[in-house]
Amino acid sequence: MHVQEIPTSFYRSIYQTSENVYLSRSAEAGSGEELTGRIDDILDRRLATTGGLSLSDAAELLLLVREHPLPEARKAVKDAARALRHRTFGHGVATMVPIEVTSFCSSTCRFCGWRADNKAMARMAITGAAIREQAKVLAAKGFSHFEIAGGDDLKFLKDNLAELIRGLKQETSAVNPDARVSLCLVPMHQEHYEALRDDGLDCVLTWQETYKEDLYNHHIPAGPKAWGIDHDLRLQKKNDNSVGWLHRMQSQELAIRAGLQAGLGTMIGLAEIAEADILSVIMHGQKLIEHYADTIQPLIIGMPAWNAIPTEETDRRATERPPFEVEQNFELLSAIYLLAFPDNHAWVFANGRVNPTVQTDCVETASFFTSTLVQIAPGAYLGLDGNKVPRDMFDRVRGLPDGALSRDEILSGEQFVHYLDSHENFVAGFEARGMNVIPDRAKLLHADPPHPAVVAAE
Ligand code: SF4
């Protein structure tokens, strides 16, 4: 690719620019009647074009989250998003499933159950055979998008990742030719993403957590996510954390340059001014869309939230999480994200961190992309039939008894507490609202050629 990289000064400016824009709109909000009038005008202009919102207009909509929660204006934003969702994605919804491959992690994110210093947490890493077994089970259910996720486990990255991606892509493609594979792990470098693309990777998801660098450094004090990894996938020397932060901000660009789809998102409510972090996602995504206009695939806009963790005694939410009503605002935020980006360029990702009704509302209003049947522990889908999972499905296990593992034992090691419902129940819920499941490949912006790994297996 001959396009110049986006300068690092852009990444360093995102949060402060967004906060300034949000605070200036806040200071000039005026009366509820004036704000409602401006929001009606913004929505009319947005629906009359295919382009996204200016940062200033997106900030006006974000005033409705907490500062001016005007019920009629909030409803108008959701109604506008529904109209936009309908004209861009019709009744289609794409379902994805995360497959956790390792809960060993060398990073220390204060909000996460898998942080390295959480000694109460059971840990597991699965084998290549285990991912192939899970791939068959999940592909047969009708999923077409499979996400490999896990902790920052550098041994796993070096020794297992390429084989797991190849195995997952081959098994799922054999059942569903539309199968696509994404990765949500520590950010790597462009050459790693290019090599993994040849193994069958389609997409890289990187959640920023927060664009506010000092807050990022507070919550992520050590490990690969703080200090970054080098081109040999080794932990960088301890530094002032700016390497890990910047690498995380650039991960989407590196993936796009490698020919992959990218996902971005911030943890809703981690920053005191949560709205500025959300605006940062919009500013970042719009820049990527503008800069890589000829090649970019739709951006997947994640909406993570700080949920409880299973090891309650090590949960820091009570003392460290700023107040923010995630479930009350999830649908509105999904609507703002959809409206903010140009038509067809954003797949807002509704996930299981909110209850299934809120998640389904969000799908109906704004989300083309959503997760069902989420289990966030390595090997968890192998126990869906109620049988114990043989130990040889695990490469490493720590903190659990010897022998085959029960479903409860596996789920005791989940990354965080979340809502669980079957894929079938979710699909029935979507269909009850007139939506139908389609492969996400159907809504890509550019044709995606077959992967060498899949062609070789045929
Ligand atoms: S959020 Fe990811 S990197 Fe951070 S502790 Fe959890 S698993 Fe590790």
Residues whose N, C-alpha, C, O or C-beta is under 5 A from the ligand:
A	BS01	SF4	C105 S107 T108 C109 C112 W114 R115 G150 G151 D152 K225
